[in-house]
Amino acid sequence: LLASSPASAHVTANMTGLARGLIHPLTGLDHLFAAVAVGVLAGVGTGKWARALPVLFTVALAAGAFMGLGAPESNLVEPAIAASVVILGIAIMRPGLLRAFSLTGIVVCLALVHGYAHGVEAPAAGATLFIAGMSVTALALAMASSWFFHLPALKPRLWYFGAACSMAGLAMLVPSL
């Protein structure tokens, strides 16, 4: 996580289409923290809504990206992405704060914003493949972290990840204001 660049659509210039999309979520803290946080919430949550979070996040991410294709940039998107990382961190730190259904709605809204930002900055050529690749990697990150943080030995340490996530979101938020 620490080797990534700050919040932005940080597109890799020498890649195209699917390859660019596959690597994209691994190149920025905003993607990494968001996808891993969603996986953590799915791993420690209970019920069908919690278990569905990685898939719902990914579908909303792709939908937001398609909505952003050809749309004008907005000065509100980067602060919204940073704030979403803070919100996800708080949800991890305070697991009982939100009911599973409410958390699901929040995750879907946050994923739409993330997706929109990346749709706006997606490459014109191969945008559909870019979005498909980005979605595959985001889903893999969320599913892997869901399994990883479901391990009993890690549950006592979840608060620390939530705090790190929130602090990273705050660090991304300050320059975008």
TIZA-554835 format. One record per residue (C-alpha): residue number from 1; x, y, z. Coordinates in Angstrom, 3 decimals, decimal comma. Example, Ala and Ser with C-alpha at 12.3 -4.5 7.8 and 13.67 -1.06 7.14 Angstrom:
2
<1 <12,300 -4,500 7,800>> <2 <13,670 -1,060 7,140>> 
end
This chain:
177
<1 <0,000 0,000 0,000>> <2 <2,809 2,404 0,778>> <3 <4,399 2,113 -2,659>> <4 <1,341 3,573 -4,385>> <5 <0,708 7,085 -5,585>> <6 <-1,895 9,390 -3,996>> <7 <-5,546 9,653 -5,010>> <8 <-6,008 10,243 -8,697>> <9 <-6,863 8,142 -11,667>> <10 <-3,088 7,553 -12,074>> <11 <-3,305 5,854 -15,479>> <12 <-0,192 4,037 -16,687>> <13 <0,846 5,688 -19,965>> <14 <2,597 2,782 -21,700>> <15 <-0,279 0,331 -21,408>> <16 <-3,558 0,071 -23,274>> <17 <-7,028 -1,371 -22,731>> <18 <-7,211 -4,466 -20,593>> <19 <-3,603 -4,402 -19,344>> <20 <-3,956 -0,785 -18,270>> <21 <-7,190 -1,603 -16,463>> <22 <-5,763 -4,661 -14,731>> <23 <-2,810 -2,720 -13,275>> <24 <-4,762 0,458 -12,534>> <25 <-6,173 -0,471 -9,078>> <26 <-2,690 -1,402 -7,895>> <27 <-1,197 2,008 -8,660>> <28 <-2,949 4,274 -6,166>> <29 <-3,740 4,412 -2,477>> <30 <-7,342 5,363 -3,161>> <31 <-7,975 2,124 -5,081>> <32 <-6,033 -0,088 -2,738>> <33 <-7,553 1,221 0,459>> <34 <-11,091 1,253 -0,966>> <35 <-10,986 -2,276 -2,395>> <36 <-9,224 -3,773 0,617>> <37 <-11,553 -1,941 3,040>> <38 <-14,617 -3,290 1,236>> <39 <-13,118 -6,771 1,475>> <40 <-12,423 -6,310 5,175>> <41 <-16,011 -5,207 5,791>> <42 <-17,232 -8,260 3,874>> <43 <-14,907 -10,568 5,786>> <44 <-15,939 -9,425 9,233>> <45 <-19,577 -8,693 8,457>> <46 <-22,435 -11,083 8,848>> <47 <-25,318 -11,876 6,566>> <48 <-25,868 -11,890 2,838>> <49 <-25,385 -8,128 2,438>> <50 <-21,907 -8,211 3,940>> <51 <-20,827 -11,182 1,848>> <52 <-22,098 -9,482 -1,314>> <53 <-20,061 -6,287 -0,745>> <54 <-17,103 -7,153 -3,034>> <55 <-19,384 -7,968 -5,971>> <56 <-21,671 -4,984 -5,387>> <57 <-18,636 -2,704 -5,053>> <58 <-17,211 -3,981 -8,330>> <59 <-20,498 -3,675 -10,252>> <60 <-21,000 -0,123 -8,963>> <61 <-17,366 0,736 -9,769>> <62 <-17,865 -0,399 -13,374>> <63 <-21,236 1,371 -13,642>> <64 <-19,702 4,601 -12,356>> <65 <-16,830 4,265 -14,822>> <66 <-19,235 3,895 -17,732>> <67 <-21,178 6,946 -16,482>> <68 <-17,929 8,922 -16,412>> <69 <-16,863 8,120 -19,978>> <70 <-16,752 11,375 -21,885>> <71 <-18,041 13,366 -18,914>> <72 <-16,348 16,589 -17,824>> <73 <-13,989 16,527 -14,859>> <74 <-15,333 17,827 -11,557>> <75 <-13,409 19,394 -8,684>> <76 <-15,645 17,484 -6,266>> <77 <-14,644 13,971 -7,320>> <78 <-11,173 13,769 -5,744>> <79 <-12,366 15,065 -2,331>> <80 <-15,291 12,634 -2,520>> <81 <-12,940 9,718 -3,210>> <82 <-10,678 10,698 -0,319>> <83 <-13,694 11,108 1,977>> <84 <-14,923 7,658 0,940>> <85 <-11,644 6,117 2,124>> <86 <-12,119 7,899 5,480>> <87 <-15,706 6,603 5,733>> <88 <-14,677 3,030 4,950>> <89 <-11,936 3,231 7,590>> <90 <-14,421 4,443 10,198>> <91 <-16,808 1,625 9,274>> <92 <-13,992 -0,859 9,955>> <93 <-13,026 0,803 13,242>> <94 <-16,654 0,840 14,447>> <95 <-18,113 -2,421 13,099>> <96 <-21,535 -2,031 14,695>> <97 <-21,975 1,578 13,613>> <98 <-23,963 0,773 10,474>> <99 <-26,439 -1,953 9,735>> <100 <-25,387 -4,249 6,889>> <101 <-28,039 -2,878 4,515>> <102 <-27,000 0,741 5,182>> <103 <-23,348 -0,160 4,757>> <104 <-24,161 -1,793 1,435>> <105 <-25,826 1,384 0,170>> <106 <-22,876 3,485 1,283>> <107 <-20,373 1,142 -0,382>> <108 <-22,334 1,218 -3,648>> <109 <-22,473 5,041 -3,629>> <110 <-18,758 5,306 -2,867>> <111 <-17,938 2,843 -5,650>> <112 <-20,011 4,865 -8,127>> <113 <-17,929 7,964 -7,291>> <114 <-14,657 6,037 -7,619>> <115 <-15,797 4,557 -10,914>> <116 <-16,961 7,906 -12,267>> <117 <-13,563 9,470 -11,614>> <118 <-11,812 6,679 -13,442>> <119 <-14,305 6,737 -16,301>> <120 <-13,633 10,449 -16,815>> <121 <-9,906 9,778 -17,078>> <122 <-10,145 6,426 -18,879>> <123 <-8,280 6,108 -22,168>> <124 <-10,524 6,879 -25,152>> <125 <-9,262 3,837 -27,027>> <126 <-10,153 0,595 -25,298>> <127 <-12,264 2,147 -22,522>> <128 <-14,485 -0,929 -22,188>> <129 <-11,484 -3,229 -21,797>> <130 <-9,914 -0,760 -19,358>> <131 <-13,059 -0,815 -17,191>> <132 <-13,237 -4,617 -17,397>> <133 <-9,621 -4,967 -16,283>> <134 <-10,034 -2,436 -13,488>> <135 <-13,129 -4,308 -12,279>> <136 <-11,404 -7,701 -12,284>> <137 <-8,489 -6,429 -10,194>> <138 <-10,749 -4,503 -7,803>> <139 <-12,847 -7,633 -7,255>> <140 <-9,726 -9,758 -6,710>> <141 <-8,390 -7,272 -4,130>> <142 <-11,711 -7,157 -2,282>> <143 <-12,183 -10,942 -2,314>> <144 <-8,605 -11,642 -1,193>> <145 <-8,828 -9,161 1,672>> <146 <-12,229 -10,573 2,633>> <147 <-10,671 -13,991 3,054>> <148 <-7,453 -12,699 4,630>> <149 <-9,096 -10,487 7,257>> <150 <-11,618 -13,210 8,065>> <151 <-8,802 -15,146 9,726>> <152 <-9,330 -15,161 13,533>> <153 <-5,760 -14,044 14,286>> <154 <-6,277 -10,795 12,368>> <155 <-9,647 -9,757 13,782>> <156 <-8,142 -8,010 16,831>> <157 <-5,977 -5,944 14,481>> <158 <-8,791 -4,673 12,266>> <159 <-9,050 -1,407 14,180>> <160 <-5,488 -0,569 13,143>> <161 <-6,256 -1,109 9,469>> <162 <-9,398 1,022 9,799>> <163 <-7,348 3,783 11,429>> <164 <-4,685 3,572 8,710>> <165 <-7,386 3,699 6,056>> <166 <-9,007 6,779 7,615>> <167 <-5,665 8,545 8,049>> <168 <-4,723 7,795 4,438>> <169 <-8,068 9,205 3,315>> <170 <-7,463 12,347 5,344>> <171 <-3,992 12,690 3,843>> <172 <-5,559 12,443 0,354>> <173 <-8,334 14,862 1,282>> <174 <-6,175 17,755 2,502>> <175 <-4,419 18,507 -0,836>> <176 <-7,695 18,231 -2,775>> <177 <-9,441 20,953 -0,754>> 
end
